[in-house]
Amino acid sequence: MSDIPSSIDELQQRLLSLDYVADRQLATAVFLALKLQRPLFLEGEPGTGKTEIARTLSHMLGRELIRLQCYEGLDLAGAAYEWNYGRQMLEIRLAEGTGADRARLADELFSRKFLIQRCAAAGHRPERAVPPVLLIDELDRADEPFEAFLLEVLSEFQITVPELGTVKAKTPPIVVLTSNRTREIHDAVKRRCLYHWVAFPDAARELLVLQRRVPGVAQQLAQQIVAFVQRLRQVELYKQPGIAETIEWARALMQLDALVLDPAVIQDTLGVLLKYQDDIARMQGGEAARLLEEVRSAARAPA
């Protein structure tokens, strides 16, 4: 696959050209997943860029992105395939009217033309010349039995349809799985993947991300935003703000023509940064002002 980067450094640079700032460990995990043709399992807090890496890889490699969004109650029919029963019944009615051979009809009813392929099966179509990027997003939101179906997908890159046989891609898709760790994923799934924990970035990398994603943000404001969010993550909150919230907050502050942070603008925009009322209530009053004063004091301190 000539479109795969030849080194970790090249991968980092190509991701950076698409405004994805990957640290060395994440870039190494992605590089090995591409080279070894292994699924990549990314786990971490929401808003740390797990889903975005799949989108960026799709763009970088010129591959189609197929996204399977997991949810409670997701089953084989929703994830992989189901038979088009309405079309099968219509075919039976037409055959009855023409006196078609029943044995031949029975064989045809479970052929590929009656199979509705969902995301997981679509990623393994053998006729695909270029394998896609298959994103299995937020696996922790699906029920545990769904993981059993994934074992064949992750180990053999194929899906078995009992009535039809095996659907297997000529070249394996690039598979990225994500989890926000609201529950533990079974070891059998993890063993079939390369694993990486996507942590919150340090201040320097978060500042670089912010400058790449919000290019018009003022330098002083960007530095204050990152410093404030970094301190905010040290507070015991129900949901800590991720990089996605940092970016959105910066865009919101720019719309308000803010040049620097002040207690009033922080209070007015907490709903952009925090998503739970208990967290917002905790930061209202003097707590946000205290964190801001810490940011200002740190900025005034000699290097």
C-alpha positions in Angstrom: 0.0 0.0 0.0 2.0 2.9 -1.3 -0.2 5.5 0.3 0.9 4.3 3.8 3.5 6.6 5.4 7.0 5.0 5.4 7.9 6.3 8.9 6.4 7.6 12.1 7.8 11.1 11.5 6.2 11.1 8.0 2.9 10.1 9.6 3.0 12.8 12.2 3.8 15.4 9.5 0.9 14.2 7.2 -1.5 14.3 10.2 -0.3 17.8 11.2 -0.8 19.0 7.6 -4.5 18.1 8.2 -4.5 19.9 11.6 -4.4 16.7 13.7 -1.6 17.1 16.3 -0.6 13.5 17.3 2.0 12.8 20.0 4.7 10.3 19.3 3.0 7.4 21.1 -0.3 7.8 19.3 1.5 8.2 15.9 3.5 5.0 16.7 0.3 3.1 17.4 -1.4 4.3 14.2 1.7 3.6 12.2 2.0 0.0 13.4 -1.7 -0.6 12.9 -1.3 0.5 9.3 1.8 -1.5 8.7 0.7 -4.6 10.4 -2.9 -4.4 9.2 -4.2 -4.7 12.7 -7.3 -3.0 14.2 -6.5 -0.1 16.4 -8.4 0.3 19.7 -8.4 3.8 21.1 -9.7 4.3 24.6 -9.9 7.5 26.6 -12.1 10.4 27.8 -14.6 12.0 25.5 -13.4 14.8 23.3 -9.7 13.7 23.1 -9.6 13.1 19.4 -10.3 9.4 19.1 -13.0 9.6 16.4 -11.2 12.4 14.7 -8.1 10.2 14.0 -10.3 7.9 11.9 -11.7 10.9 9.9 -8.2 12.3 9.4 -6.8 8.9 8.3 -9.6 8.6 5.8 -8.8 12.1 4.4 -5.0 11.5 4.5 -5.1 8.2 2.6 -8.0 9.1 0.3 -10.1 6.2 1.6 -13.9 6.1 2.2 -14.8 6.4 5.9 -17.5 4.0 7.0 -18.7 4.8 10.5 -20.6 2.3 12.7 -22.0 4.4 15.6 -22.6 2.0 18.5 -25.7 2.3 20.7 -27.5 0.2 23.3 -29.4 -2.6 21.6 -27.2 -2.7 18.5 -27.4 -6.1 16.9 -26.2 -8.0 13.9 -29.0 -6.6 11.7 -28.1 -3.1 12.5 -24.3 -3.5 12.3 -23.6 -6.0 9.6 -26.5 -7.3 7.4 -30.1 -8.4 7.2 -32.2 -10.1 4.5 -34.5 -7.9 2.5 -37.7 -9.8 3.5 -40.0 -7.5 1.6 -38.2 -8.1 -1.6 -38.1 -11.8 -0.9 -41.8 -12.0 -0.4 -42.4 -10.1 -3.6 -40.1 -12.5 -5.5 -42.1 -15.4 -4.1 -45.4 -13.9 -5.2 -44.1 -13.3 -8.7 -42.7 -16.9 -8.9 -46.1 -18.3 -7.8 -47.7 -16.5 -10.7 -45.3 -17.8 -13.3 -44.8 -21.3 -11.9 -41.1 -21.0 -11.4 -39.0 -23.9 -10.1 -39.3 -23.9 -6.3 -35.8 -25.3 -5.7 -34.1 -22.7 -7.8 -36.2 -20.0 -6.2 -35.2 -21.1 -2.7 -31.5 -20.8 -3.7 -32.0 -17.4 -5.2 -33.9 -16.0 -2.2 -30.7 -16.1 -0.2 -28.3 -14.7 -2.8 -26.4 -11.4 -2.6 -29.0 -9.4 -4.4 -31.4 -9.9 -1.4 -28.7 -9.1 1.2 -28.8 -5.6 2.8 -25.3 -4.8 3.9 -24.8 -2.5 6.8 -21.6 -0.7 7.9 -19.5 -3.7 9.1 -20.3 -5.8 6.0 -19.9 -2.8 3.6 -16.3 -2.5 4.9 -15.6 -6.0 3.8 -17.0 -6.1 0.3 -14.7 -8.2 -1.8 -15.3 -6.1 -4.9 -13.7 -3.0 -3.3 -10.6 -2.0 -5.1 -9.4 0.3 -2.2 -10.2 -0.8 1.3 -12.0 1.8 3.4 -11.5 3.1 6.9 -14.0 1.3 9.1 -14.7 3.3 12.3 -16.5 1.4 15.1 -17.3 4.3 17.3 -18.1 4.3 21.1 -18.1 0.5 21.4 -18.7 0.9 25.1 -22.2 2.1 24.3 -23.2 -1.2 22.7 -24.3 -4.3 24.7 -21.6 -6.8 25.7 -23.0 -9.6 23.4 -22.3 -7.4 20.4 -18.6 -7.8 21.1 -18.8 -11.5 20.3 -19.8 -10.7 16.7 -16.8 -8.4 16.4 -14.3 -11.2 17.1 -14.5 -12.6 13.6 -14.4 -9.2 12.1 -11.3 -8.2 14.0 -9.3 -11.4 13.7 -10.2 -12.6 10.2 -11.5 -9.4 8.6 -14.6 -11.3 7.4 -18.2 -11.8 8.2 -20.0 -15.1 8.0 -23.6 -15.1 6.7 -25.0 -18.6 7.5 -27.3 -18.8 4.4 -24.7 -17.4 2.0 -21.2 -18.0 3.3 -18.3 -15.8 4.1 -18.0 -12.2 3.1 -14.3 -11.3 3.1 -12.4 -8.3 1.7 -9.5 -8.9 -0.7 -7.5 -6.3 1.3 -8.5 -5.7 5.0 -10.0 -2.4 5.8 -8.3 0.0 8.2 -10.3 -0.6 11.4 -10.4 1.9 14.3 -12.4 1.2 17.4 -13.1 3.8 20.1 -14.4 3.6 23.6 -15.1 6.3 26.3 -14.7 3.6 28.9 -18.2 3.9 30.4 -17.8 0.1 30.8 -14.9 -2.3 30.3 -14.5 -3.9 26.9 -13.9 -7.7 26.9 -10.3 -8.9 26.8 -11.0 -11.0 23.7 -11.7 -7.8 21.7 -8.6 -6.0 23.0 -6.3 -8.9 22.2 -7.2 -8.7 18.6 -6.2 -5.0 18.4 -3.3 -2.7 19.0 -4.3 -0.6 22.0 -3.6 3.0 22.9 -5.0 5.2 25.7 -5.7 8.7 24.4 -5.1 11.1 27.3 -5.8 14.8 27.6 -2.9 16.7 26.0 -0.3 18.7 27.9 -0.5 22.5 27.7 2.0 22.9 24.8 0.2 20.3 22.6 -3.2 21.7 23.4 -2.1 25.2 22.5 -0.8 23.9 19.2 -4.1 22.1 18.6 -6.1 25.2 19.4 -3.9 27.4 17.1 -4.3 24.9 14.2 -8.1 24.4 14.6 -8.9 28.1 15.4 -6.3 30.0 13.4 -7.7 33.5 14.1 -7.5 33.2 17.9 -5.3 35.8 19.6 -2.1 34.5 21.1 -2.8 35.8 24.6 -6.3 34.6 24.6 -5.3 31.2 23.3 -2.7 30.8 26.1 -5.2 31.9 28.8 -7.8 29.5 27.4 -5.4 26.5 27.5 -4.1 27.4 30.9 -7.6 27.8 32.3 -8.8 24.5 30.9 -5.7 22.7 32.1 -6.4 23.9 35.6 -10.1 23.1 35.3 -9.3 19.5 34.6 -7.7 19.3 38.0 -11.0 20.1 39.7 -13.2 17.2 40.6 -16.0 17.4 37.9 -18.5 14.9 36.6 -17.3 15.5 33.0 -14.0 17.2 32.4 -13.8 19.3 29.2 -12.0 17.7 26.3 -10.1 19.2 23.4 -13.3 19.6 21.5 -14.7 21.8 24.2 -11.5 23.9 24.3 -11.8 24.5 20.6 -15.5 25.3 20.8 -14.9 27.7 23.8 -12.2 29.6 21.8 -14.6 30.0 18.9 -17.4 31.2 21.2 -15.1 33.8 22.9 -14.0 35.1 19.5 -17.6 35.6 18.5 -17.9 37.7 21.7 -14.8 39.7 20.7 -13.0 38.7 23.8 -9.3 39.5 23.8 -8.5 38.1 27.2 -10.4 36.1 29.9 -12.2 37.8 32.6 -14.6 36.4 35.3 -17.7 37.8 33.7 -17.1 36.3 30.2 -16.2 32.9 31.9 -19.4 32.9 33.8 -21.4 33.7 30.7 -19.9 31.0 28.6 -19.5 28.1 31.1 -22.2 26.2 29.2 -19.9 26.0 26.2 -17.1 24.4 28.2 -19.1 22.3 30.7 -22.1 20.1 29.9 -23.5 19.2 33.3 -25.4 21.7 35.5 -23.7 20.4 38.7 -20.3 21.2 37.1 -21.5 24.6 36.0 -22.9 25.3 39.5 -19.6 24.3 41.1 -17.6 26.8 38.9 -20.0 29.7 39.4 -19.2 32.4 41.9 -15.6 32.6 43.1 -14.3 29.3 41.9 -13.9 30.3 38.2 -12.4 33.6 39.4 -9.9 31.8 41.6 -8.7 29.6 38.7 -8.4 32.6 36.5 -6.3 34.4 39.1 -4.0 31.3 39.2 -3.7 31.5 35.4 -2.7 35.2 35.6 -0.3 34.6 38.4 1.4 31.8 36.5 1.7 34.1 33.5 3.3 36.9 35.5 5.8 34.6 37.2 9.3 34.6 35.8 10.2 31.7 33.6 
